[in-house]
């Protein structure tokens, strides 16, 4: 399988109050079923139509820190697996 043994972090953004949270449950299941190791943490961005500035950056610095932290977690895992 092309995905077996890969690692992933998942996140979502949506215009709703839950930020796509319910979809991440299914995304995680699909990835795990095809052999992808998904890190436990995830990030959701609620009210996405207002969350980003014109450059595509998150306006809320705490939310941006969460996204960056998720990327760091994935990077750290990949270095450990190497």
Secondary structure, DSSP 8 states (H G I E B T S, - for coil): --STT-EEEEEEE-SSTTTTHHHHHHHHHHHHHTT-EEEEEEEEESSHHHHB-TTS-BS-HHHHHHHHHHHHHHHHHHHHH-
